[in-house]
Every structure is written in structure tokens, then in C-alpha cells.
Amino acid sequence: VSARDDSILGIREFPVGVPARKVIDTIQGEILSGDAQLDRDLYGFTMLDSVKAIMQLSSFDYLKVYGWSTERALIFSEVQYGRSPMVAIRAHPLKPAVVIFHKPGQIDALAIRLSELERIPLVRTEMDRDQILGELGRL
């Protein structure tokens, strides 16, 4: 991602696989859908500003949000309803293992339905952004 691009707020690879449920517990997440798909390890996370990512990331840049593996959590901040990130994920061939909305407004039923169709767990957290990055950085 280019240096002028500030849509990526944090990206990190975990040194070993971390159970998805542990990641969710660490950020005090609430599972909105896909509880059955959480029995997997995650190998990293990427936190994105949802609006800036949609406006700034090209298809090539979008590939970079996955780092070394798609087995990661994509954490979207600045989410109001959650439709836009889920539509973007549905339209792209690469899929994250988990999608997390950071301090969303009211989650739209369409966002939840798209996560179910894609079989991607959807989670919300109210934890502060810097605390999320710090806590996940220690895993």
C-alpha cells in the first residue's frame, strides 16, 4: 500500500496461529454471525478505515491487506451499517477468516446476511482502537 494511503491503520502477522475465539475474546468481541466457523487459527490481522479503504484501495492494494495469509481478521473502523465492507468482501475473490467491525453504528441485516452467505464470522467490538492494536500486538 502506498505511503500516502492512510486507510490501513494497523497490520500484523502472528508468529504462530492464534485461535479465532482467543482473538475475539482479547478484543471483547460480540459474535454476530458465523459462530460455527470460528474453530480455526488466525495468522494475523489488518485494521482498516472502512470509508478510506473503499475510496482509496485499488484491487492490487486490496491484496496487500491480507499480508502473508487470508487466514486473518479484517477489522473495519468507521463503520456505520456494515454493508459496504461486506459487499466489497463478497465481490473480491480473496476472503478473510473473520470480519470485525470496530465501534459500528447499527449493523444492517444485509451485512449479517452477507457474512452468512460467505461463511465469514462477523464480530463487533466497542474496544478503543489503540487498545485493540496493543492487545492484538501482544498475541
ChimeraX commands (.cxc) that place a marker at each C-alpha (Angstrom):
marker #1 position 0.00,0.00,0.00 radius 0.5
marker #1 position 1.38,3.40,-0.90 radius 0.5
marker #1 position 2.88,5.69,1.72 radius 0.5
marker #1 position 0.14,8.29,1.21 radius 0.5
marker #1 position -2.55,5.71,1.86 radius 0.5
marker #1 position -3.82,6.04,5.42 radius 0.5
marker #1 position -6.67,3.57,5.09 radius 0.5
marker #1 position -4.61,0.81,6.77 radius 0.5
marker #1 position -4.44,1.63,10.46 radius 0.5
marker #1 position -2.55,-1.48,11.55 radius 0.5
marker #1 position -1.34,-4.76,10.12 radius 0.5
marker #1 position 0.42,-7.60,11.88 radius 0.5
marker #1 position 1.25,-11.23,11.38 radius 0.5
marker #1 position 1.11,-13.54,14.40 radius 0.5
marker #1 position 4.27,-15.64,14.95 radius 0.5
marker #1 position 2.05,-18.74,15.33 radius 0.5
marker #1 position -1.61,-19.45,14.68 radius 0.5
marker #1 position -3.93,-17.92,17.29 radius 0.5
marker #1 position -7.40,-19.41,17.80 radius 0.5
marker #1 position -10.04,-17.10,16.34 radius 0.5
marker #1 position -12.03,-17.29,19.57 radius 0.5
marker #1 position -8.98,-16.06,21.51 radius 0.5
marker #1 position -8.66,-13.06,19.18 radius 0.5
marker #1 position -12.36,-12.27,19.67 radius 0.5
marker #1 position -12.11,-12.64,23.45 radius 0.5
marker #1 position -9.00,-10.45,23.52 radius 0.5
marker #1 position -10.86,-7.55,21.89 radius 0.5
marker #1 position -14.07,-8.18,23.87 radius 0.5
marker #1 position -15.87,-9.02,20.65 radius 0.5
marker #1 position -19.53,-9.90,20.25 radius 0.5
marker #1 position -20.19,-12.59,17.64 radius 0.5
marker #1 position -22.98,-11.51,15.29 radius 0.5
marker #1 position -22.84,-14.48,12.90 radius 0.5
marker #1 position -20.74,-17.47,11.98 radius 0.5
marker #1 position -20.07,-18.93,15.41 radius 0.5
marker #1 position -19.63,-22.37,13.82 radius 0.5
marker #1 position -16.78,-21.11,11.58 radius 0.5
marker #1 position -14.62,-19.91,14.49 radius 0.5
marker #1 position -12.80,-23.19,15.07 radius 0.5
marker #1 position -9.71,-22.10,13.15 radius 0.5
marker #1 position -6.43,-20.34,13.73 radius 0.5
marker #1 position -5.71,-16.81,12.57 radius 0.5
marker #1 position -2.26,-15.78,11.40 radius 0.5
marker #1 position -2.65,-12.03,11.56 radius 0.5
marker #1 position -4.96,-9.06,11.42 radius 0.5
marker #1 position -5.40,-5.87,9.44 radius 0.5
marker #1 position -7.27,-2.83,10.74 radius 0.5
marker #1 position -8.70,-0.57,8.04 radius 0.5
marker #1 position -10.59,2.69,7.95 radius 0.5
marker #1 position -13.66,1.40,6.13 radius 0.5
marker #1 position -14.52,4.56,4.19 radius 0.5
marker #1 position -10.94,5.36,3.20 radius 0.5
marker #1 position -10.30,1.76,2.16 radius 0.5
marker #1 position -13.29,1.75,-0.16 radius 0.5
marker #1 position -12.31,5.13,-1.61 radius 0.5
marker #1 position -8.52,4.64,-1.84 radius 0.5
marker #1 position -7.58,0.99,-2.27 radius 0.5
marker #1 position -7.13,-0.35,-5.77 radius 0.5
marker #1 position -7.62,-4.05,-6.48 radius 0.5
marker #1 position -3.85,-4.52,-6.20 radius 0.5
marker #1 position -3.71,-2.60,-2.89 radius 0.5
marker #1 position -6.60,-4.68,-1.58 radius 0.5
marker #1 position -4.45,-7.79,-1.96 radius 0.5
marker #1 position -1.88,-6.26,0.37 radius 0.5
marker #1 position -4.33,-6.03,3.29 radius 0.5
marker #1 position -4.02,-9.81,3.56 radius 0.5
marker #1 position -0.31,-9.74,4.36 radius 0.5
marker #1 position 1.04,-13.28,4.32 radius 0.5
marker #1 position -2.29,-15.06,4.70 radius 0.5
marker #1 position -6.02,-14.69,4.20 radius 0.5
marker #1 position -6.41,-16.61,7.49 radius 0.5
marker #1 position -6.64,-13.32,9.32 radius 0.5
marker #1 position -9.11,-10.91,10.84 radius 0.5
marker #1 position -10.03,-7.82,8.87 radius 0.5
marker #1 position -11.03,-5.13,11.35 radius 0.5
marker #1 position -13.01,-2.23,9.89 radius 0.5
marker #1 position -13.32,1.07,11.74 radius 0.5
marker #1 position -15.61,3.95,10.77 radius 0.5
marker #1 position -18.41,1.51,10.01 radius 0.5
marker #1 position -21.97,2.76,10.22 radius 0.5
marker #1 position -24.09,-0.14,8.94 radius 0.5
marker #1 position -21.50,-2.65,7.70 radius 0.5
marker #1 position -22.95,-3.10,4.24 radius 0.5
marker #1 position -20.08,-1.56,2.26 radius 0.5
marker #1 position -17.25,-3.67,3.75 radius 0.5
marker #1 position -19.29,-6.86,3.34 radius 0.5
marker #1 position -20.23,-6.02,-0.27 radius 0.5
marker #1 position -16.54,-5.36,-1.04 radius 0.5
marker #1 position -15.57,-8.69,0.55 radius 0.5
marker #1 position -18.30,-10.52,-1.34 radius 0.5
marker #1 position -17.13,-9.04,-4.64 radius 0.5
marker #1 position -13.46,-9.91,-4.13 radius 0.5
marker #1 position -12.13,-13.45,-4.67 radius 0.5
marker #1 position -9.93,-13.43,-1.53 radius 0.5
marker #1 position -11.85,-13.71,1.75 radius 0.5
marker #1 position -10.72,-13.07,5.31 radius 0.5
marker #1 position -11.26,-15.69,8.02 radius 0.5
marker #1 position -13.09,-13.21,10.28 radius 0.5
marker #1 position -14.54,-9.70,9.85 radius 0.5
marker #1 position -14.67,-7.39,12.86 radius 0.5
marker #1 position -16.46,-4.05,13.00 radius 0.5
marker #1 position -14.88,-1.54,15.37 radius 0.5
marker #1 position -17.47,0.65,17.15 radius 0.5
marker #1 position -20.10,0.32,14.44 radius 0.5
marker #1 position -23.39,2.14,14.36 radius 0.5
marker #1 position -26.45,-0.02,13.85 radius 0.5
marker #1 position -25.44,-3.16,11.93 radius 0.5
marker #1 position -27.63,-3.68,8.89 radius 0.5
marker #1 position -29.26,-7.07,8.43 radius 0.5
marker #1 position -27.74,-7.21,4.93 radius 0.5
marker #1 position -24.21,-7.12,6.40 radius 0.5
marker #1 position -25.05,-10.06,8.64 radius 0.5
marker #1 position -26.69,-11.94,5.76 radius 0.5
marker #1 position -23.65,-11.40,3.51 radius 0.5
marker #1 position -21.35,-12.72,6.23 radius 0.5
marker #1 position -23.56,-15.81,6.48 radius 0.5
marker #1 position -23.56,-16.32,2.69 radius 0.5
marker #1 position -19.77,-16.05,2.61 radius 0.5
marker #1 position -19.42,-18.20,5.76 radius 0.5
marker #1 position -17.27,-15.49,7.35 radius 0.5
marker #1 position -17.83,-14.86,11.06 radius 0.5
marker #1 position -18.91,-11.29,11.78 radius 0.5
marker #1 position -17.96,-9.69,15.08 radius 0.5
marker #1 position -18.36,-6.26,16.66 radius 0.5
marker #1 position -16.20,-4.63,19.32 radius 0.5
marker #1 position -16.50,-1.42,21.28 radius 0.5
marker #1 position -12.87,-1.52,22.48 radius 0.5
marker #1 position -10.78,1.57,21.66 radius 0.5
marker #1 position -8.69,1.32,18.51 radius 0.5
marker #1 position -5.31,1.76,20.20 radius 0.5
marker #1 position -6.25,-0.83,22.81 radius 0.5
marker #1 position -7.20,-3.31,20.07 radius 0.5
marker #1 position -3.88,-2.78,18.32 radius 0.5
marker #1 position -2.00,-3.12,21.60 radius 0.5
marker #1 position -3.83,-6.23,22.77 radius 0.5
marker #1 position -3.58,-8.00,19.42 radius 0.5
marker #1 position 0.03,-6.93,19.12 radius 0.5
marker #1 position 0.81,-8.97,22.26 radius 0.5
marker #1 position -0.64,-12.21,20.87 radius 0.5
marker link #1:1,2 radius 0.2
marker link #1:2,3 radius 0.2
marker link #1:3,4 radius 0.2
marker link #1:4,5 radius 0.2
marker link #1:5,6 radius 0.2
marker link #1:6,7 radius 0.2
marker link #1:7,8 radius 0.2
marker link #1:8,9 radius 0.2
marker link #1:9,10 radius 0.2
marker link #1:10,11 radius 0.2
marker link #1:11,12 radius 0.2
marker link #1:12,13 radius 0.2
marker link #1:13,14 radius 0.2
marker link #1:14,15 radius 0.2
marker link #1:15,16 radius 0.2
marker link #1:16,17 radius 0.2
marker link #1:17,18 radius 0.2
marker link #1:18,19 radius 0.2
marker link #1:19,20 radius 0.2
marker link #1:20,21 radius 0.2
marker link #1:21,22 radius 0.2
marker link #1:22,23 radius 0.2
marker link #1:23,24 radius 0.2
marker link #1:24,25 radius 0.2
marker link #1:25,26 radius 0.2
marker link #1:26,27 radius 0.2
marker link #1:27,28 radius 0.2
marker link #1:28,29 radius 0.2
marker link #1:29,30 radius 0.2
marker link #1:30,31 radius 0.2
marker link #1:31,32 radius 0.2
marker link #1:32,33 radius 0.2
marker link #1:33,34 radius 0.2
marker link #1:34,35 radius 0.2
marker link #1:35,36 radius 0.2
marker link #1:36,37 radius 0.2
marker link #1:37,38 radius 0.2
marker link #1:38,39 radius 0.2
marker link #1:39,40 radius 0.2
marker link #1:40,41 radius 0.2
marker link #1:41,42 radius 0.2
marker link #1:42,43 radius 0.2
marker link #1:43,44 radius 0.2
marker link #1:44,45 radius 0.2
marker link #1:45,46 radius 0.2
marker link #1:46,47 radius 0.2
marker link #1:47,48 radius 0.2
marker link #1:48,49 radius 0.2
marker link #1:49,50 radius 0.2
marker link #1:50,51 radius 0.2
marker link #1:51,52 radius 0.2
marker link #1:52,53 radius 0.2
marker link #1:53,54 radius 0.2
marker link #1:54,55 radius 0.2
marker link #1:55,56 radius 0.2
marker link #1:56,57 radius 0.2
marker link #1:57,58 radius 0.2
marker link #1:58,59 radius 0.2
marker link #1:59,60 radius 0.2
marker link #1:60,61 radius 0.2
marker link #1:61,62 radius 0.2
marker link #1:62,63 radius 0.2
marker link #1:63,64 radius 0.2
marker link #1:64,65 radius 0.2
marker link #1:65,66 radius 0.2
marker link #1:66,67 radius 0.2
marker link #1:67,68 radius 0.2
marker link #1:68,69 radius 0.2
marker link #1:69,70 radius 0.2
marker link #1:70,71 radius 0.2
marker link #1:71,72 radius 0.2
marker link #1:72,73 radius 0.2
marker link #1:73,74 radius 0.2
marker link #1:74,75 radius 0.2
marker link #1:75,76 radius 0.2
marker link #1:76,77 radius 0.2
marker link #1:77,78 radius 0.2
marker link #1:78,79 radius 0.2
marker link #1:79,80 radius 0.2
marker link #1:80,81 radius 0.2
marker link #1:81,82 radius 0.2
marker link #1:82,83 radius 0.2
marker link #1:83,84 radius 0.2
marker link #1:84,85 radius 0.2
marker link #1:85,86 radius 0.2
marker link #1:86,87 radius 0.2
marker link #1:87,88 radius 0.2
marker link #1:88,89 radius 0.2
marker link #1:89,90 radius 0.2
marker link #1:90,91 radius 0.2
marker link #1:91,92 radius 0.2
marker link #1:92,93 radius 0.2
marker link #1:93,94 radius 0.2
marker link #1:94,95 radius 0.2
marker link #1:95,96 radius 0.2
marker link #1:96,97 radius 0.2
marker link #1:97,98 radius 0.2
marker link #1:98,99 radius 0.2
marker link #1:99,100 radius 0.2
marker link #1:100,101 radius 0.2
marker link #1:101,102 radius 0.2
marker link #1:102,103 radius 0.2
marker link #1:103,104 radius 0.2
marker link #1:104,105 radius 0.2
marker link #1:105,106 radius 0.2
marker link #1:106,107 radius 0.2
marker link #1:107,108 radius 0.2
marker link #1:108,109 radius 0.2
marker link #1:109,110 radius 0.2
marker link #1:110,111 radius 0.2
marker link #1:111,112 radius 0.2
marker link #1:112,113 radius 0.2
marker link #1:113,114 radius 0.2
marker link #1:114,115 radius 0.2
marker link #1:115,116 radius 0.2
marker link #1:116,117 radius 0.2
marker link #1:117,118 radius 0.2
marker link #1:118,119 radius 0.2
marker link #1:119,120 radius 0.2
marker link #1:120,121 radius 0.2
marker link #1:121,122 radius 0.2
marker link #1:122,123 radius 0.2
marker link #1:123,124 radius 0.2
marker link #1:124,125 radius 0.2
marker link #1:125,126 radius 0.2
marker link #1:126,127 radius 0.2
marker link #1:127,128 radius 0.2
marker link #1:128,129 radius 0.2
marker link #1:129,130 radius 0.2
marker link #1:130,131 radius 0.2
marker link #1:131,132 radius 0.2
marker link #1:132,133 radius 0.2
marker link #1:133,134 radius 0.2
marker link #1:134,135 radius 0.2
marker link #1:135,136 radius 0.2
marker link #1:136,137 radius 0.2
marker link #1:137,138 radius 0.2
marker link #1:138,139 radius 0.2
view
